[in-house]
C-alpha cells in the first residue's frame, strides 16, 4: 500500500517514513502543504499522514481541498496541538483520525492500519491467488508448505499482481505506485524484480507464472494457460 507523509520537520519526517517502510508500506514524503495537495490530487495513494502546521498550506486546508475535489483518501492528522477544539476542527475538516505529538511509533502504526481497514482500498492481511498465499504481515509468499520471504519492492509488486484480478500492470504503473514520483530509480528495476519474483515462484513450486505482454506490461497466469 502507498502512503503520503507530509511533515516539515525533516527528522520527524525521516523517522515516520522509515517506520512505515519497515512495515512494507510504499511512502512518498513532502515538507509543505502545497506539495501534499498536489501529490494527493494527482497521485495514487491509499492513505496520507499530514502534519497540521506546515508552510504554504496547513494540513487542515489540504484536507479540505482534497475533500472538495471528491477524493476519499483516508487521512491521519499529526499536530503538536492537543486541545479538544483542535481535534474537532481537524475531524470536521474531513480528516479520519488525529494523533497529537509526541506519539509512540507503535500507536502511529496502529492508527494507520485502522485507517486503511476503514477505506475501500483495504486489502486483507493474507491475499490468495490460485496456489499462492501472500502474507502481508510477514512478507512471505507461499505455495503449499514451501515459502519465500520477499524483498520489500518485490513484495509490493507481487501484491499488486495478485490483487490485479488478471489486469495487466505496466512498468510505469509499478514505478509510480512503488518507487514514487521523486525516485531516482530507472525502469530496469522493474525488470530486475520481475526476474527475482519468477525465481521465487519456481523455488516454491508454484504453477503460477508472470507473463510479459510485449509493450504493455505484466500479469499473473496459471502455468496451464501460459
PyMOL commands that place a pseudoatom at each C-alpha (Angstrom):
pseudoatom trace, name=CA, resn=UNK, resi=1, chain=A, elem=C, hetatm=0, pos=[0.000, 0.000, 0.000]
pseudoatom trace, name=CA, resn=UNK, resi=2, chain=A, elem=C, hetatm=0, pos=[1.179, 3.504, -0.820]
pseudoatom trace, name=CA, resn=UNK, resi=3, chain=A, elem=C, hetatm=0, pos=[1.110, 6.384, 1.664]
pseudoatom trace, name=CA, resn=UNK, resi=4, chain=A, elem=C, hetatm=0, pos=[1.938, 10.074, 1.520]
pseudoatom trace, name=CA, resn=UNK, resi=5, chain=A, elem=C, hetatm=0, pos=[3.683, 11.640, 4.518]
pseudoatom trace, name=CA, resn=UNK, resi=6, chain=A, elem=C, hetatm=0, pos=[3.633, 15.451, 4.770]
pseudoatom trace, name=CA, resn=UNK, resi=7, chain=A, elem=C, hetatm=0, pos=[5.801, 16.760, 7.619]
pseudoatom trace, name=CA, resn=UNK, resi=8, chain=A, elem=C, hetatm=0, pos=[8.060, 19.837, 7.603]
pseudoatom trace, name=CA, resn=UNK, resi=9, chain=A, elem=C, hetatm=0, pos=[10.284, 18.631, 10.457]
pseudoatom trace, name=CA, resn=UNK, resi=10, chain=A, elem=C, hetatm=0, pos=[12.919, 16.697, 8.498]
pseudoatom trace, name=CA, resn=UNK, resi=11, chain=A, elem=C, hetatm=0, pos=[13.969, 14.449, 11.391]
pseudoatom trace, name=CA, resn=UNK, resi=12, chain=A, elem=C, hetatm=0, pos=[10.380, 13.507, 12.191]
pseudoatom trace, name=CA, resn=UNK, resi=13, chain=A, elem=C, hetatm=0, pos=[9.580, 13.015, 8.508]
pseudoatom trace, name=CA, resn=UNK, resi=14, chain=A, elem=C, hetatm=0, pos=[12.557, 10.706, 8.114]
pseudoatom trace, name=CA, resn=UNK, resi=15, chain=A, elem=C, hetatm=0, pos=[11.580, 8.733, 11.226]
pseudoatom trace, name=CA, resn=UNK, resi=16, chain=A, elem=C, hetatm=0, pos=[7.952, 8.292, 10.158]
pseudoatom trace, name=CA, resn=UNK, resi=17, chain=A, elem=C, hetatm=0, pos=[8.954, 7.212, 6.657]
pseudoatom trace, name=CA, resn=UNK, resi=18, chain=A, elem=C, hetatm=0, pos=[11.488, 4.704, 7.989]
pseudoatom trace, name=CA, resn=UNK, resi=19, chain=A, elem=C, hetatm=0, pos=[8.900, 3.262, 10.385]
pseudoatom trace, name=CA, resn=UNK, resi=20, chain=A, elem=C, hetatm=0, pos=[6.296, 2.871, 7.635]
pseudoatom trace, name=CA, resn=UNK, resi=21, chain=A, elem=C, hetatm=0, pos=[8.814, 1.450, 5.156]
pseudoatom trace, name=CA, resn=UNK, resi=22, chain=A, elem=C, hetatm=0, pos=[9.854, -1.216, 7.677]
pseudoatom trace, name=CA, resn=UNK, resi=23, chain=A, elem=C, hetatm=0, pos=[6.218, -2.303, 7.747]
pseudoatom trace, name=CA, resn=UNK, resi=24, chain=A, elem=C, hetatm=0, pos=[6.266, -2.660, 3.955]
pseudoatom trace, name=CA, resn=UNK, resi=25, chain=A, elem=C, hetatm=0, pos=[4.359, 0.489, 3.052]
pseudoatom trace, name=CA, resn=UNK, resi=26, chain=A, elem=C, hetatm=0, pos=[5.487, 2.388, -0.022]
pseudoatom trace, name=CA, resn=UNK, resi=27, chain=A, elem=C, hetatm=0, pos=[5.988, 6.004, 1.076]
pseudoatom trace, name=CA, resn=UNK, resi=28, chain=A, elem=C, hetatm=0, pos=[6.320, 9.378, -0.638]
pseudoatom trace, name=CA, resn=UNK, resi=29, chain=A, elem=C, hetatm=0, pos=[7.297, 12.352, 1.536]
pseudoatom trace, name=CA, resn=UNK, resi=30, chain=A, elem=C, hetatm=0, pos=[6.819, 16.108, 1.167]
pseudoatom trace, name=CA, resn=UNK, resi=31, chain=A, elem=C, hetatm=0, pos=[7.552, 19.007, 3.516]
pseudoatom trace, name=CA, resn=UNK, resi=32, chain=A, elem=C, hetatm=0, pos=[4.869, 21.592, 2.715]
pseudoatom trace, name=CA, resn=UNK, resi=33, chain=A, elem=C, hetatm=0, pos=[1.121, 21.740, 2.280]
pseudoatom trace, name=CA, resn=UNK, resi=34, chain=A, elem=C, hetatm=0, pos=[1.033, 22.737, -1.382]
pseudoatom trace, name=CA, resn=UNK, resi=35, chain=A, elem=C, hetatm=0, pos=[3.136, 19.744, -2.411]
pseudoatom trace, name=CA, resn=UNK, resi=36, chain=A, elem=C, hetatm=0, pos=[0.954, 17.491, -0.264]
pseudoatom trace, name=CA, resn=UNK, resi=37, chain=A, elem=C, hetatm=0, pos=[-2.149, 18.726, -2.049]
pseudoatom trace, name=CA, resn=UNK, resi=38, chain=A, elem=C, hetatm=0, pos=[-0.599, 18.298, -5.499]
pseudoatom trace, name=CA, resn=UNK, resi=39, chain=A, elem=C, hetatm=0, pos=[0.517, 14.745, -4.719]
pseudoatom trace, name=CA, resn=UNK, resi=40, chain=A, elem=C, hetatm=0, pos=[-2.851, 13.726, -3.271]
pseudoatom trace, name=CA, resn=UNK, resi=41, chain=A, elem=C, hetatm=0, pos=[-4.833, 15.194, -6.161]
pseudoatom trace, name=CA, resn=UNK, resi=42, chain=A, elem=C, hetatm=0, pos=[-2.684, 13.701, -8.903]
pseudoatom trace, name=CA, resn=UNK, resi=43, chain=A, elem=C, hetatm=0, pos=[-1.085, 10.622, -7.323]
pseudoatom trace, name=CA, resn=UNK, resi=44, chain=A, elem=C, hetatm=0, pos=[-2.336, 7.170, -6.444]
pseudoatom trace, name=CA, resn=UNK, resi=45, chain=A, elem=C, hetatm=0, pos=[-2.374, 6.852, -2.637]
pseudoatom trace, name=CA, resn=UNK, resi=46, chain=A, elem=C, hetatm=0, pos=[-4.131, 4.520, -0.217]
pseudoatom trace, name=CA, resn=UNK, resi=47, chain=A, elem=C, hetatm=0, pos=[-3.755, 6.947, 2.698]
pseudoatom trace, name=CA, resn=UNK, resi=48, chain=A, elem=C, hetatm=0, pos=[-1.997, 10.069, 3.983]
pseudoatom trace, name=CA, resn=UNK, resi=49, chain=A, elem=C, hetatm=0, pos=[-0.314, 11.204, 7.201]
pseudoatom trace, name=CA, resn=UNK, resi=50, chain=A, elem=C, hetatm=0, pos=[-0.348, 15.008, 7.360]
pseudoatom trace, name=CA, resn=UNK, resi=51, chain=A, elem=C, hetatm=0, pos=[1.131, 17.447, 9.841]
pseudoatom trace, name=CA, resn=UNK, resi=52, chain=A, elem=C, hetatm=0, pos=[-1.257, 20.314, 10.568]
pseudoatom trace, name=CA, resn=UNK, resi=53, chain=A, elem=C, hetatm=0, pos=[1.332, 23.093, 10.869]
pseudoatom trace, name=CA, resn=UNK, resi=54, chain=A, elem=C, hetatm=0, pos=[3.157, 23.204, 7.523]
pseudoatom trace, name=CA, resn=UNK, resi=55, chain=A, elem=C, hetatm=0, pos=[4.486, 26.062, 5.380]
pseudoatom trace, name=CA, resn=UNK, resi=56, chain=A, elem=C, hetatm=0, pos=[2.478, 27.162, 2.365]
pseudoatom trace, name=CA, resn=UNK, resi=57, chain=A, elem=C, hetatm=0, pos=[-0.769, 25.449, 3.338]
pseudoatom trace, name=CA, resn=UNK, resi=58, chain=A, elem=C, hetatm=0, pos=[-1.852, 23.873, 6.594]
pseudoatom trace, name=CA, resn=UNK, resi=59, chain=A, elem=C, hetatm=0, pos=[-2.782, 20.213, 6.877]
pseudoatom trace, name=CA, resn=UNK, resi=60, chain=A, elem=C, hetatm=0, pos=[-6.352, 21.300, 7.598]
pseudoatom trace, name=CA, resn=UNK, resi=61, chain=A, elem=C, hetatm=0, pos=[-6.514, 23.274, 4.345]
pseudoatom trace, name=CA, resn=UNK, resi=62, chain=A, elem=C, hetatm=0, pos=[-5.052, 20.324, 2.452]
pseudoatom trace, name=CA, resn=UNK, resi=63, chain=A, elem=C, hetatm=0, pos=[-7.740, 18.005, 3.815]
pseudoatom trace, name=CA, resn=UNK, resi=64, chain=A, elem=C, hetatm=0, pos=[-10.493, 20.484, 2.969]
pseudoatom trace, name=CA, resn=UNK, resi=65, chain=A, elem=C, hetatm=0, pos=[-9.217, 20.874, -0.593]
pseudoatom trace, name=CA, resn=UNK, resi=66, chain=A, elem=C, hetatm=0, pos=[-8.888, 17.108, -1.066]
pseudoatom trace, name=CA, resn=UNK, resi=67, chain=A, elem=C, hetatm=0, pos=[-12.446, 16.566, 0.141]
pseudoatom trace, name=CA, resn=UNK, resi=68, chain=A, elem=C, hetatm=0, pos=[-13.780, 19.358, -2.097]
pseudoatom trace, name=CA, resn=UNK, resi=69, chain=A, elem=C, hetatm=0, pos=[-12.160, 17.550, -5.013]
pseudoatom trace, name=CA, resn=UNK, resi=70, chain=A, elem=C, hetatm=0, pos=[-14.208, 14.471, -4.136]
pseudoatom trace, name=CA, resn=UNK, resi=71, chain=A, elem=C, hetatm=0, pos=[-11.240, 12.365, -3.000]
pseudoatom trace, name=CA, resn=UNK, resi=72, chain=A, elem=C, hetatm=0, pos=[-11.952, 9.906, -0.186]
pseudoatom trace, name=CA, resn=UNK, resi=73, chain=A, elem=C, hetatm=0, pos=[-8.293, 9.187, 0.650]
pseudoatom trace, name=CA, resn=UNK, resi=74, chain=A, elem=C, hetatm=0, pos=[-8.050, 8.262, 4.376]
pseudoatom trace, name=CA, resn=UNK, resi=75, chain=A, elem=C, hetatm=0, pos=[-6.143, 10.975, 6.275]
pseudoatom trace, name=CA, resn=UNK, resi=76, chain=A, elem=C, hetatm=0, pos=[-4.412, 10.906, 9.663]
pseudoatom trace, name=CA, resn=UNK, resi=77, chain=A, elem=C, hetatm=0, pos=[-3.522, 14.352, 11.022]
pseudoatom trace, name=CA, resn=UNK, resi=78, chain=A, elem=C, hetatm=0, pos=[-0.453, 14.937, 13.202]
pseudoatom trace, name=CA, resn=UNK, resi=79, chain=A, elem=C, hetatm=0, pos=[-0.061, 18.051, 15.319]
pseudoatom trace, name=CA, resn=UNK, resi=80, chain=A, elem=C, hetatm=0, pos=[1.682, 19.433, 18.363]
pseudoatom trace, name=CA, resn=UNK, resi=81, chain=A, elem=C, hetatm=0, pos=[-1.636, 20.934, 19.400]
pseudoatom trace, name=CA, resn=UNK, resi=82, chain=A, elem=C, hetatm=0, pos=[-3.560, 18.725, 21.794]
pseudoatom trace, name=CA, resn=UNK, resi=83, chain=A, elem=C, hetatm=0, pos=[-6.678, 20.670, 22.704]
pseudoatom trace, name=CA, resn=UNK, resi=84, chain=A, elem=C, hetatm=0, pos=[-10.065, 19.089, 22.120]
pseudoatom trace, name=CA, resn=UNK, resi=85, chain=A, elem=C, hetatm=0, pos=[-11.100, 22.062, 19.951]
pseudoatom trace, name=CA, resn=UNK, resi=86, chain=A, elem=C, hetatm=0, pos=[-8.174, 21.421, 17.608]
pseudoatom trace, name=CA, resn=UNK, resi=87, chain=A, elem=C, hetatm=0, pos=[-9.101, 17.776, 17.285]
pseudoatom trace, name=CA, resn=UNK, resi=88, chain=A, elem=C, hetatm=0, pos=[-12.697, 18.676, 16.485]
pseudoatom trace, name=CA, resn=UNK, resi=89, chain=A, elem=C, hetatm=0, pos=[-11.547, 21.183, 13.835]
pseudoatom trace, name=CA, resn=UNK, resi=90, chain=A, elem=C, hetatm=0, pos=[-9.373, 18.531, 12.187]
pseudoatom trace, name=CA, resn=UNK, resi=91, chain=A, elem=C, hetatm=0, pos=[-12.138, 15.942, 12.078]
pseudoatom trace, name=CA, resn=UNK, resi=92, chain=A, elem=C, hetatm=0, pos=[-14.675, 18.500, 10.852]
pseudoatom trace, name=CA, resn=UNK, resi=93, chain=A, elem=C, hetatm=0, pos=[-12.270, 19.420, 8.052]
pseudoatom trace, name=CA, resn=UNK, resi=94, chain=A, elem=C, hetatm=0, pos=[-12.568, 15.866, 6.746]
pseudoatom trace, name=CA, resn=UNK, resi=95, chain=A, elem=C, hetatm=0, pos=[-9.718, 14.013, 8.457]
pseudoatom trace, name=CA, resn=UNK, resi=96, chain=A, elem=C, hetatm=0, pos=[-10.369, 10.419, 9.505]
pseudoatom trace, name=CA, resn=UNK, resi=97, chain=A, elem=C, hetatm=0, pos=[-8.200, 10.399, 12.622]
pseudoatom trace, name=CA, resn=UNK, resi=98, chain=A, elem=C, hetatm=0, pos=[-5.990, 12.633, 14.737]
pseudoatom trace, name=CA, resn=UNK, resi=99, chain=A, elem=C, hetatm=0, pos=[-2.753, 11.943, 16.638]
pseudoatom trace, name=CA, resn=UNK, resi=100, chain=A, elem=C, hetatm=0, pos=[-1.138, 14.575, 18.894]
pseudoatom trace, name=CA, resn=UNK, resi=101, chain=A, elem=C, hetatm=0, pos=[2.657, 14.900, 19.132]
pseudoatom trace, name=CA, resn=UNK, resi=102, chain=A, elem=C, hetatm=0, pos=[4.694, 13.456, 20.676]
pseudoatom trace, name=CA, resn=UNK, resi=103, chain=A, elem=C, hetatm=0, pos=[3.403, 9.991, 19.844]
pseudoatom trace, name=CA, resn=UNK, resi=104, chain=A, elem=C, hetatm=0, pos=[4.600, 6.421, 20.101]
pseudoatom trace, name=CA, resn=UNK, resi=105, chain=A, elem=C, hetatm=0, pos=[5.607, 4.731, 16.845]
pseudoatom trace, name=CA, resn=UNK, resi=106, chain=A, elem=C, hetatm=0, pos=[3.501, 1.715, 17.681]
pseudoatom trace, name=CA, resn=UNK, resi=107, chain=A, elem=C, hetatm=0, pos=[0.400, 3.859, 18.072]
pseudoatom trace, name=CA, resn=UNK, resi=108, chain=A, elem=C, hetatm=0, pos=[1.067, 5.591, 14.762]
pseudoatom trace, name=CA, resn=UNK, resi=109, chain=A, elem=C, hetatm=0, pos=[1.248, 2.226, 13.004]
pseudoatom trace, name=CA, resn=UNK, resi=110, chain=A, elem=C, hetatm=0, pos=[-1.908, 1.002, 14.727]
pseudoatom trace, name=CA, resn=UNK, resi=111, chain=A, elem=C, hetatm=0, pos=[-3.792, 4.126, 13.650]
pseudoatom trace, name=CA, resn=UNK, resi=112, chain=A, elem=C, hetatm=0, pos=[-2.548, 3.786, 10.071]
pseudoatom trace, name=CA, resn=UNK, resi=113, chain=A, elem=C, hetatm=0, pos=[-3.682, 0.153, 9.970]
pseudoatom trace, name=CA, resn=UNK, resi=114, chain=A, elem=C, hetatm=0, pos=[-7.089, 1.119, 11.364]
pseudoatom trace, name=CA, resn=UNK, resi=115, chain=A, elem=C, hetatm=0, pos=[-7.324, 3.934, 8.822]
pseudoatom trace, name=CA, resn=UNK, resi=116, chain=A, elem=C, hetatm=0, pos=[-6.673, 1.589, 5.920]
pseudoatom trace, name=CA, resn=UNK, resi=117, chain=A, elem=C, hetatm=0, pos=[-9.086, -1.041, 7.245]
pseudoatom trace, name=CA, resn=UNK, resi=118, chain=A, elem=C, hetatm=0, pos=[-11.852, 1.529, 7.043]
pseudoatom trace, name=CA, resn=UNK, resi=119, chain=A, elem=C, hetatm=0, pos=[-11.016, 2.506, 3.472]
pseudoatom trace, name=CA, resn=UNK, resi=120, chain=A, elem=C, hetatm=0, pos=[-12.427, 0.858, 0.361]
pseudoatom trace, name=CA, resn=UNK, resi=121, chain=A, elem=C, hetatm=0, pos=[-8.878, 0.149, -0.845]
pseudoatom trace, name=CA, resn=UNK, resi=122, chain=A, elem=C, hetatm=0, pos=[-8.057, -2.035, 2.153]
pseudoatom trace, name=CA, resn=UNK, resi=123, chain=A, elem=C, hetatm=0, pos=[-6.634, -5.448, 1.273]
pseudoatom trace, name=CA, resn=UNK, resi=124, chain=A, elem=C, hetatm=0, pos=[-6.727, -8.361, 3.747]
pseudoatom trace, name=CA, resn=UNK, resi=125, chain=A, elem=C, hetatm=0, pos=[-3.583, -9.407, 5.624]
pseudoatom trace, name=CA, resn=UNK, resi=126, chain=A, elem=C, hetatm=0, pos=[-3.498, -12.629, 3.588]
pseudoatom trace, name=CA, resn=UNK, resi=127, chain=A, elem=C, hetatm=0, pos=[-4.014, -12.486, -0.176]
pseudoatom trace, name=CA, resn=UNK, resi=128, chain=A, elem=C, hetatm=0, pos=[-4.760, -15.715, -2.075]
pseudoatom trace, name=CA, resn=UNK, resi=129, chain=A, elem=C, hetatm=0, pos=[-4.471, -16.322, -5.802]
pseudoatom trace, name=CA, resn=UNK, resi=130, chain=A, elem=C, hetatm=0, pos=[-4.606, -19.846, -7.265]
pseudoatom trace, name=CA, resn=UNK, resi=131, chain=A, elem=C, hetatm=0, pos=[-1.954, -21.861, -5.383]
pseudoatom trace, name=CA, resn=UNK, resi=132, chain=A, elem=C, hetatm=0, pos=[-0.283, -18.752, -3.918]
pseudoatom trace, name=CA, resn=UNK, resi=133, chain=A, elem=C, hetatm=0, pos=[-0.705, -17.187, -0.477]
pseudoatom trace, name=CA, resn=UNK, resi=134, chain=A, elem=C, hetatm=0, pos=[0.847, -13.788, 0.244]
pseudoatom trace, name=CA, resn=UNK, resi=135, chain=A, elem=C, hetatm=0, pos=[1.154, -12.842, 3.920]
pseudoatom trace, name=CA, resn=UNK, resi=136, chain=A, elem=C, hetatm=0, pos=[1.227, -9.055, 4.090]
pseudoatom trace, name=CA, resn=UNK, resi=137, chain=A, elem=C, hetatm=0, pos=[2.371, -9.101, 7.712]
pseudoatom trace, name=CA, resn=UNK, resi=138, chain=A, elem=C, hetatm=0, pos=[5.467, -11.297, 7.314]
pseudoatom trace, name=CA, resn=UNK, resi=139, chain=A, elem=C, hetatm=0, pos=[6.204, -10.599, 3.597]
pseudoatom trace, name=CA, resn=UNK, resi=140, chain=A, elem=C, hetatm=0, pos=[6.023, -14.356, 2.891]
pseudoatom trace, name=CA, resn=UNK, resi=141, chain=A, elem=C, hetatm=0, pos=[4.876, -15.846, -0.388]
pseudoatom trace, name=CA, resn=UNK, resi=142, chain=A, elem=C, hetatm=0, pos=[3.932, -19.486, -0.053]
pseudoatom trace, name=CA, resn=UNK, resi=143, chain=A, elem=C, hetatm=0, pos=[2.719, -22.413, -2.119]
pseudoatom trace, name=CA, resn=UNK, resi=144, chain=A, elem=C, hetatm=0, pos=[1.700, -25.409, -0.059]
pseudoatom trace, name=CA, resn=UNK, resi=145, chain=A, elem=C, hetatm=0, pos=[4.437, -25.972, 2.527]
pseudoatom trace, name=CA, resn=UNK, resi=146, chain=A, elem=C, hetatm=0, pos=[7.112, -24.059, 0.650]
pseudoatom trace, name=CA, resn=UNK, resi=147, chain=A, elem=C, hetatm=0, pos=[7.608, -20.348, 1.183]
pseudoatom trace, name=CA, resn=UNK, resi=148, chain=A, elem=C, hetatm=0, pos=[9.918, -17.449, 0.376]
pseudoatom trace, name=CA, resn=UNK, resi=149, chain=A, elem=C, hetatm=0, pos=[10.375, -14.141, 2.197]
pseudoatom trace, name=CA, resn=UNK, resi=150, chain=A, elem=C, hetatm=0, pos=[10.228, -11.431, -0.449]
pseudoatom trace, name=CA, resn=UNK, resi=151, chain=A, elem=C, hetatm=0, pos=[12.326, -8.294, -0.643]
pseudoatom trace, name=CA, resn=UNK, resi=152, chain=A, elem=C, hetatm=0, pos=[10.406, -5.071, 0.008]
pseudoatom trace, name=CA, resn=UNK, resi=153, chain=A, elem=C, hetatm=0, pos=[9.860, -3.723, -3.528]
pseudoatom trace, name=CA, resn=UNK, resi=154, chain=A, elem=C, hetatm=0, pos=[9.361, -7.202, -4.981]
pseudoatom trace, name=CA, resn=UNK, resi=155, chain=A, elem=C, hetatm=0, pos=[6.785, -7.892, -2.276]
pseudoatom trace, name=CA, resn=UNK, resi=156, chain=A, elem=C, hetatm=0, pos=[4.832, -4.795, -3.281]
pseudoatom trace, name=CA, resn=UNK, resi=157, chain=A, elem=C, hetatm=0, pos=[4.974, -5.801, -6.942]
pseudoatom trace, name=CA, resn=UNK, resi=158, chain=A, elem=C, hetatm=0, pos=[3.660, -9.284, -6.134]
pseudoatom trace, name=CA, resn=UNK, resi=159, chain=A, elem=C, hetatm=0, pos=[0.908, -7.733, -4.035]
pseudoatom trace, name=CA, resn=UNK, resi=160, chain=A, elem=C, hetatm=0, pos=[-0.144, -5.557, -6.982]
pseudoatom trace, name=CA, resn=UNK, resi=161, chain=A, elem=C, hetatm=0, pos=[-0.084, -8.527, -9.361]
pseudoatom trace, name=CA, resn=UNK, resi=162, chain=A, elem=C, hetatm=0, pos=[-2.148, -10.728, -7.045]
pseudoatom trace, name=CA, resn=UNK, resi=163, chain=A, elem=C, hetatm=0, pos=[-4.737, -8.010, -6.434]
pseudoatom trace, name=CA, resn=UNK, resi=164, chain=A, elem=C, hetatm=0, pos=[-4.995, -7.024, -10.100]
pseudoatom trace, name=CA, resn=UNK, resi=165, chain=A, elem=C, hetatm=0, pos=[-7.548, -9.765, -10.974]
pseudoatom trace, name=CA, resn=UNK, resi=166, chain=A, elem=C, hetatm=0, pos=[-5.946, -10.522, -14.327]
pseudoatom trace, name=CA, resn=UNK, resi=167, chain=A, elem=C, hetatm=0, pos=[-5.375, -6.900, -15.303]
pseudoatom trace, name=CA, resn=UNK, resi=168, chain=A, elem=C, hetatm=0, pos=[-2.063, -6.135, -16.998]
pseudoatom trace, name=CA, resn=UNK, resi=169, chain=A, elem=C, hetatm=0, pos=[0.167, -3.806, -14.955]
pseudoatom trace, name=CA, resn=UNK, resi=170, chain=A, elem=C, hetatm=0, pos=[2.600, -1.631, -16.879]
pseudoatom trace, name=CA, resn=UNK, resi=171, chain=A, elem=C, hetatm=0, pos=[6.186, -0.934, -15.820]
pseudoatom trace, name=CA, resn=UNK, resi=172, chain=A, elem=C, hetatm=0, pos=[5.228, 2.718, -15.467]
pseudoatom trace, name=CA, resn=UNK, resi=173, chain=A, elem=C, hetatm=0, pos=[2.389, 1.838, -13.076]
pseudoatom trace, name=CA, resn=UNK, resi=174, chain=A, elem=C, hetatm=0, pos=[4.796, -0.209, -10.948]
pseudoatom trace, name=CA, resn=UNK, resi=175, chain=A, elem=C, hetatm=0, pos=[7.223, 2.719, -10.913]
pseudoatom trace, name=CA, resn=UNK, resi=176, chain=A, elem=C, hetatm=0, pos=[4.613, 5.320, -9.962]
pseudoatom trace, name=CA, resn=UNK, resi=177, chain=A, elem=C, hetatm=0, pos=[2.914, 3.244, -7.281]
pseudoatom trace, name=CA, resn=UNK, resi=178, chain=A, elem=C, hetatm=0, pos=[6.001, 1.734, -5.624]
pseudoatom trace, name=CA, resn=UNK, resi=179, chain=A, elem=C, hetatm=0, pos=[9.006, 3.936, -6.344]
pseudoatom trace, name=CA, resn=UNK, resi=180, chain=A, elem=C, hetatm=0, pos=[7.075, 7.220, -6.453]
pseudoatom trace, name=CA, resn=UNK, resi=181, chain=A, elem=C, hetatm=0, pos=[7.437, 10.498, -8.289]
pseudoatom trace, name=CA, resn=UNK, resi=182, chain=A, elem=C, hetatm=0, pos=[10.754, 11.556, -6.776]
pseudoatom trace, name=CA, resn=UNK, resi=183, chain=A, elem=C, hetatm=0, pos=[12.588, 8.261, -7.046]
pseudoatom trace, name=CA, resn=UNK, resi=184, chain=A, elem=C, hetatm=0, pos=[15.927, 8.146, -8.867]
pseudoatom trace, name=CA, resn=UNK, resi=185, chain=A, elem=C, hetatm=0, pos=[15.261, 4.549, -9.918]
pseudoatom trace, name=CA, resn=UNK, resi=186, chain=A, elem=C, hetatm=0, pos=[15.194, 3.624, -13.603]
pseudoatom trace, name=CA, resn=UNK, resi=187, chain=A, elem=C, hetatm=0, pos=[12.625, 1.359, -15.216]
pseudoatom trace, name=CA, resn=UNK, resi=188, chain=A, elem=C, hetatm=0, pos=[15.094, -1.540, -15.274]
pseudoatom trace, name=CA, resn=UNK, resi=189, chain=A, elem=C, hetatm=0, pos=[14.411, -2.030, -11.536]
pseudoatom trace, name=CA, resn=UNK, resi=190, chain=A, elem=C, hetatm=0, pos=[11.006, -3.380, -12.596]
pseudoatom trace, name=CA, resn=UNK, resi=191, chain=A, elem=C, hetatm=0, pos=[12.632, -5.960, -14.878]
pseudoatom trace, name=CA, resn=UNK, resi=192, chain=A, elem=C, hetatm=0, pos=[15.099, -6.954, -12.157]
pseudoatom trace, name=CA, resn=UNK, resi=193, chain=A, elem=C, hetatm=0, pos=[12.306, -7.501, -9.625]
pseudoatom trace, name=CA, resn=UNK, resi=194, chain=A, elem=C, hetatm=0, pos=[10.160, -9.416, -12.120]
pseudoatom trace, name=CA, resn=UNK, resi=195, chain=A, elem=C, hetatm=0, pos=[13.106, -11.766, -12.698]
pseudoatom trace, name=CA, resn=UNK, resi=196, chain=A, elem=C, hetatm=0, pos=[13.537, -12.125, -8.928]
pseudoatom trace, name=CA, resn=UNK, resi=197, chain=A, elem=C, hetatm=0, pos=[9.834, -12.921, -8.459]
pseudoatom trace, name=CA, resn=UNK, resi=198, chain=A, elem=C, hetatm=0, pos=[9.926, -15.544, -11.206]
pseudoatom trace, name=CA, resn=UNK, resi=199, chain=A, elem=C, hetatm=0, pos=[12.802, -17.274, -9.422]
pseudoatom trace, name=CA, resn=UNK, resi=200, chain=A, elem=C, hetatm=0, pos=[10.889, -17.224, -6.139]
pseudoatom trace, name=CA, resn=UNK, resi=201, chain=A, elem=C, hetatm=0, pos=[7.782, -18.709, -7.790]
pseudoatom trace, name=CA, resn=UNK, resi=202, chain=A, elem=C, hetatm=0, pos=[9.900, -21.505, -9.232]
pseudoatom trace, name=CA, resn=UNK, resi=203, chain=A, elem=C, hetatm=0, pos=[11.622, -22.007, -5.869]
pseudoatom trace, name=CA, resn=UNK, resi=204, chain=A, elem=C, hetatm=0, pos=[8.343, -22.598, -4.019]
pseudoatom trace, name=CA, resn=UNK, resi=205, chain=A, elem=C, hetatm=0, pos=[6.952, -24.844, -6.762]
pseudoatom trace, name=CA, resn=UNK, resi=206, chain=A, elem=C, hetatm=0, pos=[4.025, -22.663, -7.810]
pseudoatom trace, name=CA, resn=UNK, resi=207, chain=A, elem=C, hetatm=0, pos=[2.079, -23.311, -11.013]
pseudoatom trace, name=CA, resn=UNK, resi=208, chain=A, elem=C, hetatm=0, pos=[1.662, -19.561, -11.371]
pseudoatom trace, name=CA, resn=UNK, resi=209, chain=A, elem=C, hetatm=0, pos=[3.908, -17.554, -13.684]
pseudoatom trace, name=CA, resn=UNK, resi=210, chain=A, elem=C, hetatm=0, pos=[4.425, -13.893, -14.532]
pseudoatom trace, name=CA, resn=UNK, resi=211, chain=A, elem=C, hetatm=0, pos=[3.745, -13.265, -18.221]
pseudoatom trace, name=CA, resn=UNK, resi=212, chain=A, elem=C, hetatm=0, pos=[5.193, -10.270, -20.021]
pseudoatom trace, name=CA, resn=UNK, resi=213, chain=A, elem=C, hetatm=0, pos=[2.877, -8.738, -22.614]
pseudoatom trace, name=CA, resn=UNK, resi=214, chain=A, elem=C, hetatm=0, pos=[5.257, -7.013, -25.001]
pseudoatom trace, name=CA, resn=UNK, resi=215, chain=A, elem=C, hetatm=0, pos=[4.952, -3.241, -24.897]
pseudoatom trace, name=CA, resn=UNK, resi=216, chain=A, elem=C, hetatm=0, pos=[2.104, -3.401, -22.356]
pseudoatom trace, name=CA, resn=UNK, resi=217, chain=A, elem=C, hetatm=0, pos=[3.145, -4.881, -19.021]
pseudoatom trace, name=CA, resn=UNK, resi=218, chain=A, elem=C, hetatm=0, pos=[2.878, -7.939, -16.778]
pseudoatom trace, name=CA, resn=UNK, resi=219, chain=A, elem=C, hetatm=0, pos=[0.221, -10.198, -15.304]
pseudoatom trace, name=CA, resn=UNK, resi=220, chain=A, elem=C, hetatm=0, pos=[-0.064, -13.409, -13.302]
pseudoatom trace, name=CA, resn=UNK, resi=221, chain=A, elem=C, hetatm=0, pos=[-1.272, -16.556, -15.079]
pseudoatom trace, name=CA, resn=UNK, resi=222, chain=A, elem=C, hetatm=0, pos=[-1.535, -20.224, -14.219]
pseudoatom trace, name=CA, resn=UNK, resi=223, chain=A, elem=C, hetatm=0, pos=[1.057, -22.399, -15.917]
pseudoatom trace, name=CA, resn=UNK, resi=224, chain=A, elem=C, hetatm=0, pos=[-1.565, -24.358, -17.831]
pseudoatom trace, name=CA, resn=UNK, resi=225, chain=A, elem=C, hetatm=0, pos=[-2.697, -21.274, -19.753]
pseudoatom trace, name=CA, resn=UNK, resi=226, chain=A, elem=C, hetatm=0, pos=[0.665, -19.578, -20.245]
for i in range(1, 226): cmd.bond("trace and resi %d" % i, "trace and resi %d" % (i + 1))
show_as sticks, trace
zoom trace
